[in-house]
Amino acid sequence: MGSKSKIMDFVLSGINQVRDDRPICDLFSGSGSLSGAIGQQATVVSNDIQAYSGLLADTYNRAYRDQATPSANHLTDAAAEILEQRKRKISVDYSSEMSFAAFNEYERNQRDLLTQDFDYKWHLFAKNYSGTWWSYEQCLWIDAIREVAEGYRFNSVYPAIMSSLMFAMAYASQGTGHYAQYRDAKTHSAHKDILTYRKRSIGQYFQRKYSELLDYIPDRPFSAPHRSTTLDFKECLSTFEGGTVYADPPYCFVHYSRFYHALETLVLYDFPRLQIQRGNVVKGRYREVRHQSPFCIRSQVRGAFEDLFEGVRASHSSLVLSYSNTGMISLDELLAIGEKILPNKKLEILTIEHEHMTMGRKEDRQRSVKEALLLARA
């Protein structure tokens, strides 16, 4: 959600109008698409409060191959060896045609693993997510590859390993592109569609993407001192030594931590307490403690933008701010805040027509909006 990859030329045109030769701070880096676009031309400080975002950015700007880099076969073989040692709690064969009733019974049995104990450490996804976005078998593979990845945490290729696992999870997920809610097989057509994703191999998708990334990443460290941080935006701005700030905050009431909590849990692997409602674990299996952005809260959004502009002023930076005409506050109000806090900078707003993906939140899959860049330069 919110990726600027489809309008990256528009974003870069704004950045090129205000930047100098100092670093660029990607304040809300998300999927890291800006890092991928400019990492060869500028030093990037990639920041996001969510830990998984830093790994995506590092895959673009910090991962590289060396003599210690494992092959895709080595990693999947190691994961397969781990799985051979696991005592399986449930055996499900999705390869054959399965009746509607039998399928739903298997799904319920897998979700019941949430209440069971496991006798080995790396079982977080098998316990918390079996029968949801992924099957038990797929969760076993997620856990096993994550265990293998941990052995390479201090290797330069670690971000690429983790990004490849996120890719495999996304393409095997039976959901709508995020992890807010998994789908139930309430109809025969839904059952048939979910079955398609249950048959997908986490190992094969991981292996394919990781092999692609080994061809993509360089065979030596980057010359530019790129770095990634997981700081609150105010703290990040207070430590930024100046340059160009690119800010792409959330536009609406949707908290990204609700949509991508599974990725955060994969990276942290911290066995979080799950959110409880009326005595039961919430269907979405959300982390009990997850980030709530002030940019998504109507009573706080104005103050958040004031803090953002203040941070830009204090760091003596230029600013490129992405927003839209459907955001929590109007573009005119944003401009007024900027003029008040940055009186010595020239401010202007550029716009472009764009189609926003709704990610299943509304009946319309896409929505026409006016995407805007607020520029603030000396």
C-alpha positions as CSV (number, residue, x, y, z in Angstrom):
1,M,0.0,0.0,0.0
2,G,1.2,3.5,-0.8
3,S,4.2,2.5,-2.9
4,K,5.3,5.2,-5.2
5,S,6.9,2.9,-7.7
6,K,4.3,3.6,-10.4
7,I,4.8,7.4,-10.2
8,M,8.6,7.3,-9.3
9,D,9.4,9.6,-12.3
10,F,7.1,12.2,-10.8
11,V,8.7,11.8,-7.3
12,L,12.2,12.0,-8.8
13,S,11.3,15.1,-10.8
14,G,10.4,16.8,-7.5
15,I,13.5,15.6,-5.7
16,N,15.7,16.8,-8.5
17,Q,14.3,20.3,-8.2
18,V,15.3,20.7,-4.6
19,R,18.2,18.5,-3.8
20,D,21.9,19.3,-3.4
21,D,24.8,17.0,-3.0
22,R,24.0,16.0,0.6
23,P,22.2,12.8,1.5
24,I,18.5,12.1,1.0
25,C,16.5,11.0,4.0
26,D,13.6,8.7,3.0
27,L,11.6,9.3,6.1
28,F,8.8,6.7,5.7
29,S,10.6,4.3,3.4
30,G,7.9,1.5,3.3
31,S,8.8,-0.9,0.5
32,G,12.1,0.9,-0.2
33,S,11.2,1.8,-3.8
34,L,13.0,5.1,-3.5
35,S,16.2,3.4,-2.4
36,G,16.0,1.2,-5.4
37,A,15.5,4.2,-7.7
38,I,18.3,6.5,-6.5
39,G,20.8,4.4,-4.6
40,Q,23.3,4.5,-7.4
41,Q,23.1,8.3,-7.6
42,A,22.8,9.6,-4.0
43,T,23.5,8.6,-0.4
44,V,20.2,7.4,1.2
45,V,19.2,7.3,4.8
46,S,16.2,5.0,4.7
47,N,14.0,5.2,7.7
48,D,10.7,3.5,8.8
49,I,9.3,2.6,12.2
50,Q,8.7,-0.9,10.9
51,A,11.7,-3.2,10.9
52,Y,10.8,-5.1,7.7
53,S,11.1,-1.9,5.7
54,G,14.8,-1.5,6.6
55,L,15.5,-5.0,5.2
56,L,13.8,-4.1,1.9
57,A,15.8,-0.9,1.7
58,D,19.0,-2.7,2.6
59,T,18.4,-5.2,-0.2
60,Y,18.6,-2.4,-2.7
61,N,21.4,-0.4,-1.1
62,R,23.5,-2.5,1.2
63,A,23.3,-6.2,0.2
64,Y,26.2,-7.6,-1.9
65,R,27.7,-10.9,-2.8
66,D,31.0,-12.2,-1.6
67,Q,32.8,-15.6,-1.2
68,A,30.6,-16.4,1.8
69,T,27.3,-15.9,0.0
70,P,25.2,-19.1,0.0
71,S,23.4,-20.3,-3.1
72,A,19.6,-20.7,-3.3
73,N,20.0,-24.5,-3.3
74,H,22.2,-24.4,-0.2
75,L,19.5,-22.4,1.7
76,T,16.5,-24.4,0.7
77,D,18.4,-27.7,1.2
78,A,19.2,-26.5,4.8
79,A,15.6,-25.7,5.4
80,A,14.5,-29.0,4.0
81,E,16.9,-30.8,6.3
82,I,15.4,-28.9,9.3
83,L,11.9,-30.0,8.2
84,E,12.9,-33.6,8.0
85,Q,13.7,-33.4,11.7
86,R,10.3,-31.9,12.7
87,K,7.6,-34.2,14.0
88,R,4.5,-33.1,12.0
89,K,1.4,-32.3,14.0
90,I,-0.9,-32.4,10.9
91,S,-0.6,-34.0,7.5
92,V,-2.7,-32.4,4.7
93,D,-2.5,-33.4,1.0
94,Y,-3.7,-30.4,-1.0
95,S,-2.5,-32.0,-4.3
96,S,-5.6,-34.1,-4.6
97,E,-9.2,-32.8,-5.0
98,M,-10.5,-32.1,-1.6
99,S,-14.2,-31.7,-0.7
100,F,-15.5,-28.4,0.6
101,A,-16.4,-29.9,4.0
102,A,-13.0,-31.7,4.4
103,F,-11.1,-28.6,3.4
104,N,-12.8,-26.4,6.0
105,E,-12.2,-29.1,8.7
106,Y,-8.5,-29.2,7.8
107,E,-8.4,-25.4,8.0
108,R,-10.0,-25.4,11.5
109,N,-7.6,-28.1,12.7
110,Q,-4.6,-26.0,11.6
111,R,-5.9,-22.9,13.3
112,D,-6.3,-24.9,16.5
113,L,-2.4,-25.2,16.6
114,L,-2.5,-21.7,18.1
115,T,-3.4,-23.4,21.5
116,Q,-0.8,-26.2,21.3
117,D,2.7,-26.4,22.5
118,F,5.7,-27.0,20.3
119,D,8.9,-28.8,21.4
120,Y,11.3,-26.8,19.3
121,K,12.2,-23.0,19.1
122,W,11.5,-22.0,15.5
123,H,7.7,-22.6,15.4
124,L,6.2,-19.1,15.5
125,F,4.4,-19.2,12.1
126,A,3.3,-22.8,12.5
127,K,1.7,-21.9,15.8
128,N,0.3,-18.5,15.0
129,Y,-0.6,-18.6,11.3
130,S,-1.4,-22.2,10.2
131,G,-4.7,-22.3,8.4
132,T,-4.8,-18.5,8.0
133,W,-2.9,-16.9,5.1
134,W,-0.8,-20.0,4.8
135,S,-1.2,-23.7,5.4
136,Y,0.6,-25.5,8.2
137,E,3.0,-26.9,5.6
138,Q,3.7,-23.5,4.3
139,C,4.2,-22.2,7.8
140,L,6.7,-24.9,8.5
141,W,8.7,-23.8,5.5
142,I,8.5,-20.1,6.6
143,D,9.8,-21.0,10.0
144,A,12.6,-23.3,8.6
145,I,13.9,-20.7,6.1
146,R,13.7,-18.0,8.8
147,E,15.8,-20.3,11.1
148,V,18.4,-20.7,8.3
149,A,18.4,-17.0,7.6
150,E,19.3,-16.3,11.2
151,G,22.6,-18.0,10.6
152,Y,23.4,-15.3,8.1
153,R,22.3,-12.3,10.1
154,F,25.7,-10.7,10.0
155,N,26.3,-11.6,6.4
156,S,26.0,-8.9,3.7
157,V,23.4,-11.0,1.9
158,Y,21.0,-11.3,4.9
159,P,18.6,-8.6,3.6
160,A,18.3,-10.4,0.3
161,I,17.5,-13.7,2.1
162,M,14.8,-12.1,4.2
163,S,13.3,-10.1,1.3
164,S,13.1,-13.3,-0.7
165,L,11.2,-15.0,2.1
166,M,8.8,-12.0,2.3
167,F,8.3,-12.4,-1.5
168,A,7.5,-16.1,-1.1
169,M,5.1,-15.4,1.7
170,A,3.3,-12.8,-0.4
171,Y,2.9,-15.1,-3.4
172,A,1.7,-18.0,-1.4
173,S,-0.7,-16.0,0.7
174,Q,-4.4,-16.6,0.1
175,G,-5.2,-13.1,1.1
176,T,-5.7,-9.9,-0.9
177,G,-2.2,-8.5,-0.9
178,H,-1.8,-7.6,2.8
179,Y,-2.3,-9.4,6.1
180,A,-5.3,-7.5,7.6
181,Q,-7.7,-10.5,7.2
182,Y,-7.3,-13.9,5.6
183,R,-10.2,-15.3,3.6
184,D,-12.6,-18.0,4.7
185,A,-13.7,-20.7,2.4
186,K,-17.4,-19.8,2.7
187,T,-18.3,-20.7,-0.8
188,H,-17.2,-23.4,-3.3
189,S,-15.6,-20.7,-5.5
190,A,-13.6,-19.3,-2.6
191,H,-12.6,-22.9,-1.6
192,K,-11.3,-23.5,-5.1
193,D,-9.3,-20.3,-5.2
194,I,-7.8,-20.7,-1.8
195,L,-6.8,-24.2,-2.7
196,T,-4.7,-22.8,-5.5
197,Y,-2.6,-20.8,-3.0
198,R,-2.4,-23.7,-0.5
199,K,-0.6,-25.7,-3.2
200,R,2.1,-23.1,-3.8
201,S,5.6,-23.9,-2.5
202,I,7.2,-21.4,-0.2
203,G,10.6,-23.1,-0.9
204,Q,10.2,-22.8,-4.7
205,Y,9.1,-19.1,-4.6
206,F,11.9,-18.3,-2.2
207,Q,14.5,-20.0,-4.3
208,R,13.4,-18.3,-7.5
209,K,13.4,-14.8,-6.0
210,Y,16.7,-15.3,-4.1
211,S,18.4,-16.5,-7.3
212,E,17.1,-13.3,-9.1
213,L,18.5,-11.1,-6.3
214,L,21.9,-12.8,-6.5
215,D,22.0,-11.6,-10.1
216,Y,20.8,-8.1,-9.1
217,I,22.9,-7.2,-6.1
218,P,26.6,-6.2,-6.7
219,D,29.7,-8.2,-5.9
220,R,31.2,-5.6,-3.7
221,P,30.0,-3.1,-1.0
222,F,28.4,0.2,-2.1
223,S,30.7,3.2,-2.2
224,A,28.0,5.4,-0.9
225,P,27.4,5.2,2.9
226,H,23.8,4.2,2.7
227,R,22.1,3.3,6.0
228,S,18.7,2.3,7.3
229,T,17.1,3.1,10.7
230,T,13.9,2.1,12.5
231,L,13.1,5.4,14.3
232,D,10.1,7.5,14.9
233,F,10.0,10.2,12.2
234,K,10.7,13.0,14.8
235,E,13.8,11.1,16.2
236,C,15.0,10.4,12.7
237,L,14.8,14.1,11.7
238,S,16.6,15.1,14.9
239,T,19.5,12.9,14.0
240,F,19.6,13.8,10.3
241,E,22.5,16.1,9.5
242,G,20.8,17.8,6.6
243,G,20.1,17.3,2.9
244,T,16.8,16.5,1.3
245,V,14.0,14.9,3.2
246,Y,11.5,12.9,1.2
247,A,8.4,12.3,3.3
248,D,5.6,9.9,2.2
249,P,3.5,9.6,5.3
250,P,0.2,7.6,5.5
251,Y,-2.7,9.5,3.8
252,C,-5.7,8.1,5.6
253,F,-7.0,6.3,8.8
254,V,-5.4,3.0,7.9
255,H,-2.5,2.0,10.1
256,Y,0.1,0.1,8.1
257,S,1.0,-2.0,11.1
258,R,-2.5,-3.7,10.8
259,F,-1.8,-4.6,7.2
260,Y,1.8,-5.8,7.4
261,H,2.1,-7.1,10.9
262,A,3.0,-10.6,9.7
263,L,6.1,-9.2,8.0
264,E,7.1,-7.4,11.1
265,T,6.7,-10.6,13.1
266,L,8.8,-12.5,10.6
267,V,11.7,-10.1,10.9
268,L,11.5,-9.6,14.7
269,Y,10.6,-13.2,15.4
270,D,9.7,-12.2,18.9
271,F,6.7,-14.4,19.7
272,P,4.4,-11.4,20.3
273,R,1.3,-11.4,22.4
274,L,-1.7,-11.5,20.0
275,Q,-4.6,-9.0,20.2
276,I,-7.6,-10.3,22.2
277,Q,-11.2,-9.3,21.7
278,R,-14.0,-10.7,23.9
279,G,-11.8,-13.4,25.2
280,N,-10.6,-14.7,21.8
281,V,-7.6,-14.0,19.6
282,V,-8.6,-11.5,16.9
283,K,-9.0,-13.2,13.5
284,G,-6.2,-11.1,11.9
285,R,-3.7,-12.4,14.5
286,Y,-2.5,-8.9,15.1
287,R,0.4,-8.1,17.4
288,E,-1.0,-6.7,20.7
289,V,1.5,-3.9,20.5
290,R,1.9,-2.3,17.1
291,H,2.7,1.1,15.8
292,Q,-0.2,3.7,15.6
293,S,0.8,6.6,13.3
294,P,-0.3,10.1,14.2
295,F,-0.7,10.7,10.5
296,C,-3.6,8.2,10.6
297,I,-5.5,9.9,13.5
298,R,-7.6,12.9,12.6
299,S,-7.0,14.6,16.0
300,Q,-3.3,14.2,15.7
301,V,-2.5,14.6,12.0
302,R,-2.1,18.4,12.0
303,G,0.4,18.3,14.9
304,A,2.3,15.5,13.2
305,F,2.8,17.6,10.1
306,E,3.9,20.5,12.2
307,D,6.5,18.2,13.8
308,L,7.6,17.1,10.4
309,F,8.1,20.6,9.1
310,E,9.9,21.6,12.3
311,G,12.3,18.7,11.9
312,V,13.0,19.8,8.3
313,R,13.6,23.3,9.5
314,A,15.9,22.2,12.4
315,S,18.0,20.0,10.1
316,H,18.4,22.8,7.5
317,S,17.0,20.5,4.8
318,S,14.9,20.8,1.7
319,L,11.7,18.9,1.6
320,V,9.7,16.8,-0.9
321,L,6.4,15.7,0.7
322,S,4.1,13.2,-1.0
323,Y,0.4,13.6,-0.3
324,S,-3.0,13.5,-2.1
325,N,-6.2,15.5,-2.3
326,T,-7.9,12.6,-0.4
327,G,-5.6,12.8,2.6
328,M,-6.5,13.4,6.2
329,I,-6.0,17.1,5.8
330,S,-6.2,19.3,2.6
331,L,-3.3,20.3,0.4
332,D,-4.1,23.9,1.2
333,E,-3.8,23.3,4.9
334,L,-0.5,21.5,4.3
335,L,0.8,24.5,2.4
336,A,-0.3,26.9,5.2
337,I,1.5,24.8,7.8
338,G,4.6,24.8,5.6
339,E,4.5,28.6,5.0
340,K,4.2,29.2,8.8
341,I,7.1,26.9,9.9
342,L,9.3,27.4,6.8
343,P,9.0,31.1,6.0
344,N,12.4,31.3,4.5
345,K,11.8,28.6,1.9
346,K,10.1,28.7,-1.4
347,L,7.0,26.3,-1.3
348,E,5.1,25.0,-4.2
349,I,2.8,22.1,-5.0
350,L,3.0,19.8,-8.0
351,T,0.2,17.4,-8.9
352,I,-0.5,14.4,-11.2
353,E,-3.5,12.3,-11.7
354,H,-3.1,8.8,-10.3
355,E,-5.0,5.6,-9.6
356,H,-4.7,4.4,-5.9
357,M,-5.2,0.7,-5.2
358,T,-7.8,0.2,-2.4
359,M,-6.3,-3.2,-1.4
360,G,-9.8,-4.6,-1.0
361,R,-11.0,-2.0,1.5
362,K,-13.8,-0.8,-0.9
363,E,-15.8,-2.3,-3.7
364,D,-13.7,-0.2,-6.2
365,R,-10.3,-1.8,-6.7
366,Q,-8.8,1.5,-7.8
367,R,-9.7,5.1,-7.1
368,S,-8.7,8.2,-9.0
369,V,-6.9,10.8,-6.9
370,K,-4.7,13.8,-7.4
371,E,-1.2,12.8,-6.2
372,A,0.8,15.8,-5.0
373,L,4.3,16.8,-4.1
374,L,4.9,19.7,-1.8
375,L,8.3,21.1,-2.4
376,A,10.2,23.3,0.1
377,R,13.6,24.7,-1.0
378,A,15.9,27.5,-0.2
